[in-house]
């Protein structure tokens, strides 16, 4: 049994890349390690008791909350173990994690070689690491089997889905995103051979669809094109999805989208966030409502589904603006393309966020809530805060009850019109679409 334990907390239902890649670096260095994925298996007290070094992967807010609870359990099992938090949300919450004794060290950015060094006793750097790495293919041998994770739902059937990353970091500085405080506008590509080796191993284990988990697959459009071509050449029946900015979809247009579709792209997640010009400007999104409609048109023309992500509750979104988002979703026939959680998301402002000191945020910002890892903020219109709480509770209840997305959407729409003291107009007939492909795990952060 190894004395190095890596813990994954949550990665949107994917087989955790945040453990598989560090595991490969450790293997290459001749350091044995074991892993636990708390998303699909219980905490392992025996592994924790044997551990002298525990790495906890926290790439997102949900993972951090689970990770802190896991770290406390590690302390109970193995008081002398070195606990290292690593990932985007580790750095954003560095001060709290270290000051409270939850973590002994924190790593972020291109961190895997530093993690190996930390296992060997080196002191972790204080700042994010932005040095190019030599990547091995991720190692998933010690993780639960792929069929235990999110699956592709398409045309009434299901297929096992895999997960890879072709690049890390991001060229853009969207103010609400956790990536810019860490990467500062830089991104790093993963070599094509490494990506294909990773895909090959997952296909051999049963994957029939691949999610590219890059923050933006089109940060390097030529790299994306080469990867897609190689993927299709090696596995002609394999489908994939990716995340891309509205700005990139509009800029590159049909030539690139058509080529990616021909290589197996079936849906794109894109951060629409809002339709409000003011909100989009404050978030520094570099797109407009017209751009969103254009991106939808381009993807539809190529036979690719759009799955928008949203941040509908911010201090600057009005109640009329929220209603506009809902009516846009309905009019564009996107009700089945928007996971219900998307219409409930409230802006997170962690330490280090580019919004933390922004002039538009300051009037609304309250105290920092350590246990929630975010600043408290208040909307200038009390109806919006009340609606946010109501919609969040409604979405959670409906999701637990297995209610269909379109039924939840109608309930949310009705609640929003009640909040505005308006009668909901009859829904206009939307363009009929077949149910879009999606993963079985809802997307949120």
Secondary structure as UniProt FT lines:
FT   STRAND          4..8
FT   TURN            12..13
FT   HELIX           17..28
FT   TURN            29..30
FT   STRAND          34..37
FT   TURN            38..40
FT   HELIX           45..50
FT   STRAND          53..57
FT   HELIX           61..77
FT   TURN            79..80
FT   STRAND          82..86
FT   HELIX           88..92
FT   HELIX           94..99
FT   TURN            100..101
FT   STRAND          105..107
FT   HELIX           112..119
FT   TURN            120..121
FT   TURN            141..142
FT   HELIX           146..148
FT   STRAND          151..154
FT   TURN            155..156
FT   STRAND          157..164
FT   STRAND          167..169
FT   TURN            175..176
FT   HELIX           180..183
FT   TURN            184..185
FT   STRAND          187..189
FT   HELIX           192..204
FT   TURN            205..206
FT   STRAND          209..212
FT   TURN            217..220
FT   HELIX           221..234
FT   TURN            236..237
FT   STRAND          239..243
FT   HELIX           246..262
FT   TURN            263..264
FT   STRAND          265..273
FT   HELIX           277..283
FT   HELIX           289..301
FT   TURN            302..303
FT   STRAND          305..310
FT   TURN            315..316
FT   HELIX           319..331
FT   TURN            332..333
FT   HELIX           335..337
FT   HELIX           340..344
FT   TURN            351..352
FT   TURN            354..357
FT   HELIX           359..362
FT   TURN            363..364
FT   STRAND          365..369
FT   HELIX           370..372
FT   STRAND          374..377
FT   HELIX           382..401
FT   HELIX           405..419
FT   TURN            420..421
FT   STRAND          438..439
//
